[in-house]
Each structure stands twice: as structure tokens, then as C-alpha cells.
């Protein structure tokens, strides 16, 4: 039931994904929580992407055709890298990324797998924080080194990710022409 709730909340862009992720860690532990949350969040994101594609792309294309064509050209060249970077470095809300990439020519399979990989580190950090919260015996446990470490990771993760975001590009992981609609 948790998996379905997470998928639906993400697909409908409902707030509370961070709390659901913490709950996943508390309920399922680090390993299974990470697996369950990772696939639920990616499946929900892909459903939001597809809803945007099938409900809005034609309208946006008619209204902003030339601009959308230019964006699609950029997505053809570096779309997977852009998506990976946006997933790894949480600059924009994920629901916005899901909806905007649905308007591009990126195919759903590419969106799914790049999102899965790009969100994994952040998911791991949040699920770990949830596992630490579940281990609290009392309010004084909030000051435990493990929980403080988890919250510190939550705070510095965006900074670390931003510093190292160019790592995959240096190895040509996201080369031109990766996963675009015909």
C-alpha cells in the first residue's frame, strides 16, 4: 500500500514526498526502504512525465512551436545529462522537472532510468534519515551522532552534489543523441 501511495502522490505532484521518503526508511529500513522509495518515486515521476506529454505537449507545441523545437534540439544533444544534473542537484522542485521534461522529445525509458540513477543518492540520504528517526527511544535520542549525521547529510548533500555534478559528463556517459523520440 505504501508503494501505491508514493507513486500516486508523486504522479499527481502532491506535496509530502520528503515525508514519505523518511517514512519509507522508518518502515522498511535502509536497504528495502531505498529500493521501494527509489522505484516508487521514479515510477510516479514517469507517470507525471507521461501525463504532461499526452495532456500538454500538443498545446504547448502549437503555442510555442519554434521555442519548443529549440529546446528539443538541446534535449537531443544533452538532455540525459541535464536531467541527471537536475535530479542530482535539487535546484528545481522534482514535480516541475517531471512536467517540463514531459513537454520535450525525451523518451520515457530514458527519463525513467536517468531519473532512477539521478535521484538515488538523495533517496539514500533521506531513507537513512528515516531509519535513524525510527531508532529513537526518546526525544533525547535526537542528539545521537547517527541522527545528527543523517541530518547533516541532508543539509550538505545539495552542496556536495553541485560540486561533483560534472563527473559523469567527463566520461561521456551522456553523449549526444541519447534517447530522443523519433
Secondary structure by P-SEA (a helix, b strand, c coil): caaaaaaaaaaaccccaaaaaaaaaaccccaaaaaaaaaaaaaaaaaaaaaaaaccaaaaaaacaaaaaaaaaaaaccaaaaaaaaaacccccaaaaaaaaaaccccaaaaaaaaaaaaaaaaaaaaaaaaaaaacccccccccaaaaaaaaaaaaaaaaaaaccccccccccccccccccc
